[in-house]
Amino acid sequence: MTRALGLALAVLLLPPALPLLVDAQADCITLDDFKKSRVGEFPVDWKARKDAGRQVYKVAEEGGVRFLRAVSKGVGIQAGRETKGWDLAARPMLAWSWRPRQFPRGADERRSARNDSPLAVYMLVEHSRVTGPKAVKYIWSERVPVGTHLTSNNGLTQVRVLRSGPASSSGWTEERVNVLDDFKKFFSEQGTPKPEGIAVLTDADDTKSTAAGDYANFRACGAAAKS
């Protein structure tokens, strides 16, 4: 099974998620801020593609803010969660914060033998139980130029390089992308899909090295929201 297919099946096996929290002022839905999860443990409501992924992703805290810390040592395992209540027509923007901590040695996402990233975020759309979901994937690469468009999983995963190079001096970088526009553009579709979930991947299996990064404050927002 591909990584995306395995994750899609895992997401479908999750227990029913609690209603998503709405920030009326910013017109945003909280997808996950990790406040329900315990520090040092795998996050609540998430599912790893393989059990070993529970050791890769654990909740951490700094300054009272909780986030997901990923440390991958020679493995490539996704973790994801369902996003019930996310209407892409009303809230087409996916927002989150992230920061790379260690780039996998010699990684280059343009080459299949070195396709590792310290940070990757997915929006998943149900497609097929046989071939897996369709996904838009955003990555932070060490060397691939920002804006580069890549594909994987026989075209079912459309990849956009969102950041390249080291983290900003402030540490965290806030992202806000129109996943609806990207989905329509990359898959040449006109309709508005229903998101199945979000996922993350910090991987170092191809380079047989170590990758590390942090993720925080996932939200779905309206196009005019200031998040």
Secondary structure as the mmCIF struct_conf table of DSSP 4:
data_model
#
loop_
_struct_conf.conf_type_id
_struct_conf.id
_struct_conf.beg_label_comp_id
_struct_conf.beg_label_asym_id
_struct_conf.beg_label_seq_id
_struct_conf.end_label_comp_id
_struct_conf.end_label_asym_id
_struct_conf.end_label_seq_id
HELX_RH_AL_P HELX_RH_AL_P1 ARG A 3 LEU A 12
TURN_TY1_P TURN_TY1_P1 LEU A 13 LEU A 13
BEND BEND1 LEU A 14 LEU A 14
HELX_LH_PP_P HELX_LH_PP_P1 PRO A 15 LEU A 20
STRN STRN1 LEU A 21 ASP A 23
TURN_TY1_P TURN_TY1_P2 ALA A 24 ASP A 27
STRN STRN2 CYS A 28 ASP A 32
BEND BEND2 PHE A 34 PHE A 34
TURN_TY1_P TURN_TY1_P3 LYS A 35 LYS A 36
BEND BEND3 SER A 37 SER A 37
HELX_LH_PP_P HELX_LH_PP_P2 ARG A 38 ARG A 38
TURN_TY1_P TURN_TY1_P4 VAL A 39 GLY A 40
BEND BEND4 GLU A 41 GLU A 41
HELX_LH_PP_P HELX_LH_PP_P3 PHE A 42 PRO A 43
TURN_TY1_P TURN_TY1_P5 VAL A 44 ASP A 45
STRN STRN3 LYS A 47 ALA A 48
BEND BEND5 ARG A 49 LYS A 50
TURN_TY1_P TURN_TY1_P6 ASP A 51 ALA A 52
HELX_RH_AL_P HELX_RH_AL_P2 GLY A 53 VAL A 56
STRN STRN4 TYR A 57 GLU A 62
TURN_TY1_P TURN_TY1_P7 GLY A 63 GLY A 64
STRN STRN5 VAL A 65 LYS A 73
BEND BEND6 GLY A 74 GLY A 74
STRN STRN6 ALA A 79 GLU A 82
TURN_TY1_P TURN_TY1_P8 LYS A 84 GLY A 85
TURN_TY1_P TURN_TY1_P9 LEU A 88 ALA A 90
STRN STRN7 MET A 93 GLN A 102
HELX_LH_PP_P HELX_LH_PP_P4 PHE A 103 PRO A 104
TURN_TY1_P TURN_TY1_P10 ARG A 105 GLY A 106
TURN_TY1_P TURN_TY1_P11 GLU A 109 ARG A 110
BEND BEND7 ARG A 111 ARG A 111
HELX_RH_3T_P HELX_RH_3T_P1 SER A 112 ARG A 114
BEND BEND8 PRO A 118 PRO A 118
STRN STRN8 LEU A 119 SER A 128
TURN_TY1_P TURN_TY1_P12 ARG A 129 THR A 131
STRN STRN9 GLY A 132 SER A 141
BEND BEND9 GLU A 142 VAL A 144
HELX_LH_PP_P HELX_LH_PP_P5 PRO A 145 PRO A 145
TURN_TY1_P TURN_TY1_P13 VAL A 146 GLY A 147
STRN STRN10 HIS A 149 SER A 152
HELX_RH_3T_P HELX_RH_3T_P2 ASN A 153 GLY A 155
TURN_TY1_P TURN_TY1_P14 LEU A 156 LEU A 156
STRN STRN11 THR A 157 SER A 164
BEND BEND10 GLY A 165 PRO A 166
HELX_LH_PP_P HELX_LH_PP_P6 ALA A 167 SER A 168
TURN_TY1_P TURN_TY1_P15 SER A 169 SER A 170
BEND BEND11 GLY A 171 GLY A 171
STRN STRN12 THR A 173 ASN A 178
HELX_RH_AL_P HELX_RH_AL_P3 VAL A 179 PHE A 187
TURN_TY1_P TURN_TY1_P16 SER A 188 SER A 188
BEND BEND12 GLY A 191 GLY A 191
HELX_LH_PP_P HELX_LH_PP_P7 PRO A 193 LYS A 194
STRN STRN13 PRO A 195 VAL A 200
TURN_TY1_P TURN_TY1_P17 ASP A 205 LYS A 208
BEND BEND13 SER A 209 SER A 209
STRN STRN14 THR A 210 CYS A 221
TURN_TY1_P TURN_TY1_P18 ALA A 223 ALA A 224
#
